[in-house]
């Protein structure tokens, strides 16, 4: 169960979200402004904050940044009508764990809340890498999500599903929809190089996948799939 503080100024939506999340077993306190959040927020009690951007007394993004600056072990979800890519990137850069448009299906929101709470219960938000199925993104520890192509996602998902064990080239080729015996072996090598470069260019980090000669590939860092 998560202890949630929800900040949303639209009363009908706020009431709907409170009823929905409470129905999923969570404890929810609601506020309609930044001042309301300040009055109701209890760091020792709340584990997840769901924050709208457009609030009557200021920007929810400023609140996200302030909360992150305090280095609290708090899950933060931005839920807003502003669904453009620049807005999403701004939210993630300020410190949100997830940035969702208000058109998001409520069951998806429930799944994200549950997964975020599991990560908190395990000891923190930045334990490892996160592969997000819904948006087809890879989230490195403490950094913004990286958008994946369908092939990037298929390769990563197959290797991560190995749960730290070697995954054969054949299994990955099969996941790409190719015939292992007739496909060009260089295609997978090229795909892996592009994927590693994408992660390195975006984060400055190496993708934690080990190439095992005559065996395949192994994801060797902590990782979860949502």
C-alpha positions, 0 to 999 in steps of 0.5 A, spaced: 500 500 500 502 506 498 501 513 502 499 518 497 499 525 497 495 528 490 495 535 488 490 537 483 486 543 483 480 540 478 475 538 483 471 532 479 478 529 477 481 530 484 475 526 487 475 521 481 483 519 483 482 519 490 476 514 489 480 510 484 486 509 488 483 508 495 479 503 491 486 500 490 488 499 497 492 506 497 491 511 503 490 518 499 490 525 502 488 530 497 490 538 496 488 543 491 494 547 491 501 548 492 499 551 499 495 545 500 500 541 499 505 544 504 500 544 509 498 536 508 505 533 506 508 529 511 515 526 509 515 521 514 508 518 512 507 519 504 511 515 500 508 517 493 506 524 491 502 525 484 502 532 482 499 537 477 503 542 473 498 548 473 496 549 480 492 556 482 498 558 486 504 556 482 507 551 478 507 543 480 514 543 476 517 547 482 514 543 487 517 537 484 524 540 484 524 542 491 522 535 493 528 532 489 532 537 492 531 535 499 533 528 497 527 524 500 526 517 498 519 519 495 516 517 489 513 523 484 508 522 479 507 528 474 499 528 472 498 533 467 494 536 461 501 538 458 503 532 454 508 535 449 515 532 449 518 538 451 514 539 457 515 531 459 523 532 458 522 538 463 518 534 468 523 528 468 529 533 468 526 536 475 526 530 478 519 526 476 519 519 476 514 518 471 510 524 467 503 522 465 498 525 461 491 526 464 488 522 458 492 516 461 488 510 463 487 509 470 489 502 470 496 504 468 496 509 473 495 504 478 500 499 475 505 505 476 503 507 483 504 499 485 511 499 481 513 505 484 511 503 491 515 496 490 521 500 488 521 504 495 519 498 499 526 495 496 530 500 499 529 506 494 528 509 487 535 508 484 536 501 485 537 499 478 535 500 471 528 500 469 525 498 462 518 501 461 513 496 457 508 501 456 512 507 453 517 503 450 523 506 454 529 505 458 530 509 464 538 509 467 539 510 474 537 517 476 536 519 469 531 521 464 528 515 460 531 513 453 526 512 447 527 505 444 525 503 437 521 496 437 528 492 435 531 496 441 526 494 446 525 487 443 533 486 444 533 489 451 527 485 453 529 478 451 536 479 454 533 482 461 528 476 461 534 472 462 534 474 469 542 475 469 543 469 465 546 468 458 541 469 453 543 466 446 544 470 440 538 465 437 533 467 442 534 474 441 534 473 433 527 470 434 525 475 438 527 480 432 522 476 428 528 473 424 530 466 422 536 464 426 539 460 420 538 464 414 539 471 417 545 475 417 549 474 423 552 482 422 545 484 423 544 483 431 552 485 432 550 492 428 543 492 432 547 491 439 552 497 437 547 502 435 543 500 442 550 501 446 551 508 442 544 510 444 545 509 451 552 512 451 550 518 448 544 519 452 547 518 459 555 517 458 553 511 461 555 504 458 549 499 457 550 494 462 550 488 457 556 483 457 558 480 450 559 472 452 563 469 446 559 463 443 554 464 448 550 470 447 549 476 452 548 478 459 545 484 463 549 484 469 546 490 473 540 490 477 534 491 473 526 491 473 521 491 468 514 495 468 
